[in-house]
Structures are given as structure tokens and as C-alpha cells.
Amino acid sequence: MAAEEGHVIGVHTVEAWKEHLEKGNGSKKLIVVDFTASWCGPCRFIAPILAEIAKKLPNVTFLKVDVDELKTVAEEWAVDAMPTFLFLKEGKLVDKVVGAQKDQLQAAITKHATTDA
């Protein structure tokens, strides 16, 4: 499963989730994970904004996880509100933005995409 640069990648299985994390650990690239739900209005609002950011930053991996589809992954990362954006580097949580906060999201991505691990 090749990660498409400049896109938000939907993760639909625990196996795919683990594969993306392992790939991120090896590359030391920033991974931004959008924990979302089909019934969540603010999630639908922020999705196209995240997609636009992803197009501009091919050096960052953007993943989208539906909390109803991958409950175990959401629980493992203590996600209890949607949308929640987790920022991971080398498998470690480096930041978190809860809610459809466009400016906070953009600032966190910029901050972590430019700092070296």
C-alpha cells in the first residue's frame, strides 16, 4: 500500500494503520492523523481544508481514521472527541488539536513539519 504524496490517506484496517506507523517510524516524517466520523458535522467542514494542506506538504503523511470503523485505534490513542488531530513523529505523540480549529491545525502542522526530530 503506497502512501500517496499530497493526499489524505484513508486507513480502514488495523493492519494498514500499523503499516503506516511503521513506515513513518522509518522515514522520521511527520504523520498527521485525522480521527473523524461520518456523522460528525465539524469533521466534514475541516476535511477539505486538511486535503488542501496535504496537497501543499508532500513531505508530511496525512492519515484519516474513522473512529467507528477503527474503534480500537481510537481507544488506543485516547480519542474521545471528533475531529481530533494527532501529530506523530517516530511513533511518538508530539502534538494534538481537538476540534475543527483551522488556524490551530495549520499552526501545528507548520511547526512540526519544519522541525527535525
N, C-alpha and C positions, 0 to 999 in steps of 0.2 A: 504494500500500500504506500505509494509515493505521496509525500506531502506536496500539495500544490502551492507553489510560492505565490504570494499575493492574494490568497483566498482564505476564507474561514472554513475549516475542515470539520464536517460533522462526524462525531465519534459515536458509534452506535453499539459497540460491544466492549466489554471489559478488556478483552484481548487487544482490541485496537487502541484502547486507552493506554494500556501498559506499553504497547509498541511505540506510541508517540512519546511517552515519558522517557523510555529508554533512549530513543533517538535524540531527544532533547538533552538528556544527560551527556551523551557522547559529543554532541555538537557545541554544548555550552550556550546555545541560543536561548533567548527569552521565549517562554511559552506563555501566551495569554489564553486563559480558559474562560469561556462564557458559559456559566451554568444557567440554563434557561428552561422554560416550559411553554408548551403550545398554548396554554390558557392564559399566559401572562401578558397583559397589555404593554407594560413598560418594556418587556423583552422585545416585543415586536417593534416598538419605537426605536430602540437602540441598535437592533440588528443591522439595518442598512448603514448606520454610522460606523459600526465596527467593520463592516465589509469595505467601506471607503478607506478607513485607516489601514486595513490589511493590504489593500492594493498599493499603498504608498510605502509599505515596510516589508519587502520580501525577506529581510533578514530576521524577522520575527515570525514564530509559528503561532497561528491563531486556531484554537480548537473550540468547538461548540458541543456542549453536553446537555442533553435533555434529562432533567432530574427525574422525570417519571420513567424514562427508558433505562437509565443507569443509576438507580437508587443507591446501590452500594458505593459507587464512586462519589456521589454527592454526600453520603453519610461519612465516608472515609475522610473527606476534606471539610467536614462540619458545615456544609452549605445548608442554610435554613431559610434563605430569602432569595427571591429571583427579581432581576438578574443579579448574580454575584460573579465578579470577575476576579480570578486568581492569577497571580503573576509568579511563574515558576522559573527558577534557574538551577540547573543541575539537580533537579528533583526536590529542591527546597522552595518553600513559600517565601517570596521576597516582598510581596505586597498584596493588597486586597481592596477592591472597590465594590461596595454593595449599593445596588440601585442603578437606575438609568441616568447616571451622572456623567453626561458627555464630557464636561471640562475635566473632572477628576480622572476619568478614564483616559482621556488624551494625555493628561499630565503624567500619569503613572506609566503609560506606555513609553512616552518620550524619555522619562527619567531612566527607566530600566533597560530600554533598547540601546541607550548610548553608554551605559556604564559597563565596564568589563567585570566579569566575575572574578 
